[in-house]
């Protein structure tokens, strides 16, 4: 889950905003700021947050000029804690999803994803919310679906599909969701909180920016390009500093999927 700031006025002095923010983390984290337009600012780590990390966010905005004639009127502080790592990697071609929990492979579960024309979109998302059940309405159906964990605003879920168990692991028959068995759906649901990464691969359909929290669509290079300062943020127990990306060590090979990291617990 990224840190997300939504401003009520368009920001043109973006570098000043980035400089006014400090992030303290109990474990060392490398990340970057990213502007999505002029009113939304994300902080995203380079790889997933290390599990069980404590994070404090301090924005010293009082008196900072965000645009000509527009100044911050107060400071913002918030603390939260990263939960245990829970990561899904779902292959629309192999018809299986790998579930990683606490950085270990937890299960390889048969699934059925979107049928041709209703393909589940590729991309790395983070879960939004969940419900048991969720009322799902579409062409020819109106169902109360148990154990449903949502990862796009448009309505893609990982959920119980007791009606498709016979083809899970074999073919794709859903309207776009990731179908799994009742037992597996319940198991995942009981572990999941908003912010858990869900990666969909192998689909002919590309994911849509903004359909969910999609900042993990961005490569590290593109994330840095979205900062006004084009600098990396190094955070630790003593606070954060802005550094040249050239000074940041290369990420380990295979990160984040071969060494699953973590998500943060829900922060309103």
N, C-alpha and C positions, 0 to 999 in steps of 0.2 A: 504494500500500500504506500503510495507516495504521500508526502506532506503536500497539501493543496491550499493555496491562498486565493480567495476570490475577492477582488477589489471592486468597490462600487463606483469608481471613476477610472477612465482609461489612464494607464501609466505610460508616460513617455520617458521619464528619467529612470529607466529600468536598472541601470548599474547602481544607482544610489540605493534602490530598494534591496538589491542583492547584498550590498556592503553592510546594510543595517541589520542583517539577520545573523544570529549565532546559533549553532546546533551543537549540543553536547551529547555524547554517546558513551555508554559504559564500555563499549568495545569499539575499536577503531573502524571507521566506515569511510569509504571514498564514494563521493556522489557528485551531482551537479544540479544547478538550477535550470529550469526550462520554461520559457514563456509560451503559452498557448494563446496567441492573440495579445491584447493589451490589458486584459483584466484578470487573467488566470496565470498563476505561477506555481510550478511543481518543484519539489525537491525529490529526486529519485536516486537511490544508491546505484553504483555501477553494476553490482550484482545484488541478489536479494539480501535484505537485512540479516545479519547474524541473529540466530534465534536467542531469545532471552536478553536482548539488548535493551537497556533503559535509555530513553531519548528525551531530551529537553530542548524545546524550541523557544528562542527569545528573539522577538522582532522589535527593535528600538525605532519605531516609526514616528514617535511624537516629534513634530517639527521637521521631519524629512520631506523634502519637496519631491512629490511623485510626478508632477506635471506643472507647467506654468500656472501659478496661482493656486495649486492644489497641494495641501500639506497634510501629513499624518497628524491625528489628534490624540492618539494614545499608543501605548506599547502593548504587545501581545506576548503571553507566555503560556506554554502548555507542555505537559509531560505525559508520556505514555510508555508502555512496555511492549516489546516484541514478544509474540507468543511462540509456541513450538512450531517448527517448520512443517508445513503440509502443502505438497506440490502434486499437481496432476499433469501428466503429459499424455494426451489422447491422440491416437493415430486413426484417422478416418480410413486409411488404406489397410492397415493391419487389423482393424476392428478390436483393438485392445487399448486399455489405458494403464499406464504405470502410475502408481500412487506411492509417493515418498513421504514418510513421516519421521520427524526428528532426524533427517538427513540419511535415512536408510530406506531401501526399497521395502515397502509395506505390503504391496500386492500388485499383481498383474491381472486385471479384470477384463473379461469380454464385454464389449460395448457394441451398440449400433448407433451411428450418427446420421446426419441428414442425407436423405435419398437424393438422387440426381434432380436438380432444380430447386431443392431445399437444402443445399449443402451447408454443413456447419462451417463457419468461416475460420480460416487460419489466423493464428496470432497468439500472443501471450497476454492474457487478461488477468484480472484479479477478481475474486468473487465479490458480489455486491450485497446480496442478502439471501435469506433462505426461508422456506415455509413448509409446513407439513399439516395439511396439503396446500398446494397452490392451484387455483382455478385457472386452467389453460383453455383458451378458446381460439379456434381457427377454422379453416375450411372443412366442414363436415365433422367437427368434434367440439365437445364442451366437457372437459374432464376435471375432476378433483385429483390432482397428481401428488402422491405422497413423496416425502423425502427429497425435496427439490432445492437445489443450490444454484442461484442465478449468477451468470457471468457477463451478460450483455444487457444493455437497456432495452434492446429490441425483443428480448425474451428467450435467449438461449440459456438452458439449465443443464446441469448434471442431475439426473433424477431417476427414480424408480420407474421402470417400464415393464411391469409384470406381463403385459400383453406381447412383448417382443423378445422374451427370454430365449425362445427357440432359435432365433436368428442372431442373437448377440454373439460376437466373435466370428460371424460369417459374412453378413452383408449389412448395408445401410438402408434403413426403412423409416427413420424418424422425419419429423417436419423441421429439423434443424438442431434439436437438442441432443445431448449425449445420454443415450439410454443405457441403463445398467440394471442388474437384478435387484429385487427388493432388499435382499440381505446386504449387498454391497452399497446400494444407495443409502440405506439407513446407517451403515458403518461410516461412510464418508460424511453424511449429514451431521452426525453426532460429533465429529472432529472439527468441522469447518466453522470458520468465522469470516466476516468480510475482510478481504485483503489477501486471501490465499491464492497463489498463482495457479492458473489453468492455461496450459499451452495446447493448442489444437494444431496438428500437422497433417500434411498429406491431402488437404482439400483443394479442389480446383477453384474455390472461392476465397478471395482475399478478405481479411478483416477490414472493418471500416473504422478509421480514426474517430474517436469520440463515442463509439457504440460500446459503452462501458468505460472503465478506467484503463485506457489503452497506452499509457506512457511507456509500458514495457515493449511496445512495438518498436521503439527507437533503439538503434545501435548506440553504443557509447559515443561514437563520433557525432552522430546526429543530436544526441542529448546535449553535448557540449556546445554544438552550434546554436542551440536554442537559448543559451545564456547570453545576457547582454555583455558579460565580461569574458565569455569563452574560456573560463577557468574552472578547474576542478575544485571541489570542496573536500578538505580533509578534516574529519570530525573525530573527536576523542573525548576523554574525560575532562580535559582542560578547555574544551571549546572547539571552534572550527577556524580554519584558515583557507584562504584562496591561493591556489598554486597553479603554475603552468601545467597543462596536461602532460607535457614532456617529462615532468618530474614524477609522474605517477607510475609505479611499476606496472608491467604488463599483467593482465588478468591471467590466472591459471587456465591451462587448456581445458576446454569442456565446461567451464562455468557458464551458466548456472546449472545445467541439467545433470552433469555427471557428479556434481557435488552440491546437492540441493541446499539452498539457504532457507531463509525464513520469511514470515509475514508478520505484520503487526496486528495486535488486537484492535477491535473497533474503537475509533475515536470520532466522536461527533463534532 
